[in-house]
Amino acid sequence: FAILAFSPLLTSASDPSPLQDFCVAINDTKNGVFVNGKFCKDPKLANAEDFFYSGLNIPRNTSNPVGSTVTPVNILVVLEGTLYVGFVTSNTDNRLITKVLNPGDVFVFPVGLIHFQFNIGNTKAVAFAGLSSQNPGVITIANAVFGSNPPINPDVLTKAFQLDKNIVTYLQSKFWWDNN
């Protein structure tokens, strides 16, 4: 687990590429997409509620042989504060899916997609992030692109971001920090 401090950073989880961005499991065999032996909701119909759960802070039934309740997902759990979270689906849709989270709320970020967490409250925010990977970590996009060592050729970034070359060289000259 990681305890996160929040600032407006876009990040991407580092993990092997899945067949598609995500699979929201469904039982509807007529309207689903069949991937790896599972029926999934059509990704174009997915929304923030598909990745959200509220009430993790409420005790649940643990009267079973194991004496626990398990949530088998990669999650961000908000303990304090209010966070605006979201992720962007991959090309060609590049669809933004967002949600405002409060204490006890949970959100799942699909593996490998650009995502963010931003404190929109008037107090500090505290959350736990559960990462599931052989090499869990975060790639801060701005740091990776504009703070690489050695720097990426400004001509490449000028074309990729459709920016004036002076803006690219200015961004590359900024101090980029290690937030891992």
URTAWO-V661459 format. One record per residue. PHI is phi in whole degrees, -180 to 180 (* if undefined). OMEGA is omega in degrees with one decimal (* if undefined). Layout:
BEGIN
phi->PHI omega->OMEGA
phi->PHI omega->OMEGA
END
This chain:
BEGIN
phi->* omega->176.9
phi->-126 omega->172.1
phi->-94 omega->-173.6
phi->-104 omega->166.4
phi->-102 omega->-168.5
phi->-110 omega->171.6
phi->-148 omega->-173.7
phi->-76 omega->-178.7
phi->-116 omega->171.8
phi->-88 omega->-179.2
phi->-137 omega->175.3
phi->-138 omega->177.9
phi->-72 omega->178.6
phi->-101 omega->-178.9
phi->-166 omega->178.2
phi->-59 omega->-177.2
phi->-74 omega->174.8
phi->-82 omega->178.1
phi->-66 omega->175.8
phi->-142 omega->-176.0
phi->-59 omega->-176.6
phi->-163 omega->175.3
phi->-133 omega->172.5
phi->-91 omega->-173.9
phi->-63 omega->176.2
phi->-140 omega->176.7
phi->-103 omega->-176.5
phi->-82 omega->-176.5
phi->-76 omega->-179.4
phi->-83 omega->-175.5
phi->-107 omega->-178.6
phi->-92 omega->174.3
phi->-109 omega->-177.1
phi->-92 omega->-178.8
phi->-136 omega->177.3
phi->49 omega->176.5
phi->78 omega->-179.9
phi->-125 omega->172.2
phi->-90 omega->-177.7
phi->-119 omega->173.2
phi->-64 omega->176.1
phi->-55 omega->-177.3
phi->-55 omega->179.3
phi->-70 omega->-179.6
phi->-100 omega->-179.6
phi->-68 omega->177.7
phi->-141 omega->-175.0
phi->-59 omega->-179.2
phi->-62 omega->178.2
phi->-68 omega->-176.0
phi->-117 omega->-170.1
phi->-121 omega->172.3
phi->-144 omega->177.7
phi->-113 omega->175.1
phi->110 omega->178.1
phi->-64 omega->178.9
phi->-82 omega->179.6
phi->-98 omega->179.8
phi->-57 omega->-179.8
phi->-118 omega->-177.6
phi->-68 omega->178.4
phi->-120 omega->-179.3
phi->-85 omega->177.3
phi->-133 omega->-176.7
phi->-57 omega->-178.9
phi->-86 omega->180.0
phi->76 omega->-179.4
phi->-153 omega->172.3
phi->-125 omega->-174.9
phi->-115 omega->173.8
phi->-110 omega->-173.0
phi->-86 omega->-180.0
phi->-144 omega->169.5
phi->-84 omega->-169.1
phi->-135 omega->166.4
phi->-118 omega->-178.3
phi->-113 omega->-179.9
phi->-87 omega->177.4
phi->-99 omega->-179.4
phi->-141 omega->174.1
phi->90 omega->-179.1
phi->-130 omega->-178.5
phi->-118 omega->170.3
phi->-98 omega->-175.9
phi->-125 omega->176.5
phi->-176 omega->175.2
phi->-147 omega->-179.8
phi->-115 omega->176.9
phi->-69 omega->-174.9
phi->-79 omega->178.9
phi->-57 omega->9.9
phi->-99 omega->-178.3
phi->-71 omega->-176.4
phi->48 omega->-176.6
phi->-83 omega->179.0
phi->-89 omega->176.0
phi->-119 omega->-173.8
phi->-133 omega->178.2
phi->-160 omega->171.8
phi->-96 omega->-177.2
phi->-111 omega->177.5
phi->-123 omega->-179.6
phi->-51 omega->-178.5
phi->90 omega->178.7
phi->-86 omega->-177.2
phi->-130 omega->175.9
phi->-137 omega->179.5
phi->-108 omega->175.9
phi->-103 omega->177.4
phi->-59 omega->-176.2
phi->-59 omega->170.7
phi->80 omega->-179.5
phi->-96 omega->176.9
phi->-67 omega->-177.7
phi->-146 omega->-178.9
phi->-149 omega->171.4
phi->-136 omega->-176.4
phi->-137 omega->179.5
phi->-75 omega->179.4
phi->-105 omega->-178.7
phi->-87 omega->179.1
phi->-97 omega->179.1
phi->-127 omega->175.1
phi->-67 omega->177.2
phi->-113 omega->177.3
phi->-131 omega->179.5
phi->-150 omega->172.3
phi->-107 omega->175.2
phi->-116 omega->176.0
phi->-100 omega->-179.0
phi->-106 omega->-179.9
phi->-130 omega->-177.7
phi->-163 omega->173.8
phi->-71 omega->179.9
phi->-140 omega->-175.8
phi->-66 omega->179.0
phi->179 omega->-178.0
phi->-129 omega->173.2
phi->-113 omega->177.1
phi->-79 omega->-169.7
phi->-59 omega->-179.4
phi->-61 omega->178.9
phi->-63 omega->-177.0
phi->-65 omega->-175.1
phi->-82 omega->-174.1
phi->-97 omega->-178.9
phi->-117 omega->-178.8
phi->-66 omega->-179.6
phi->-130 omega->0.6
phi->-73 omega->-178.0
phi->-64 omega->172.3
phi->-69 omega->178.8
phi->-53 omega->-178.9
phi->-56 omega->178.2
phi->-63 omega->178.7
phi->-65 omega->-177.8
phi->-70 omega->176.6
phi->-59 omega->-179.6
phi->-73 omega->-176.3
phi->-64 omega->-176.8
phi->-100 omega->-179.5
phi->53 omega->179.7
phi->-115 omega->171.8
phi->-66 omega->-177.6
phi->-59 omega->178.3
phi->-63 omega->177.8
phi->-68 omega->179.2
phi->-62 omega->-179.5
phi->-66 omega->175.7
phi->-63 omega->179.3
phi->-62 omega->178.4
phi->-68 omega->-178.9
phi->-84 omega->-179.1
phi->-69 omega->176.0
phi->-77 omega->178.4
phi->-108 omega->-173.3
phi->-102 omega->175.5
phi->-90 omega->-177.9
phi->-110 omega->178.8
phi->-89 omega->*
END
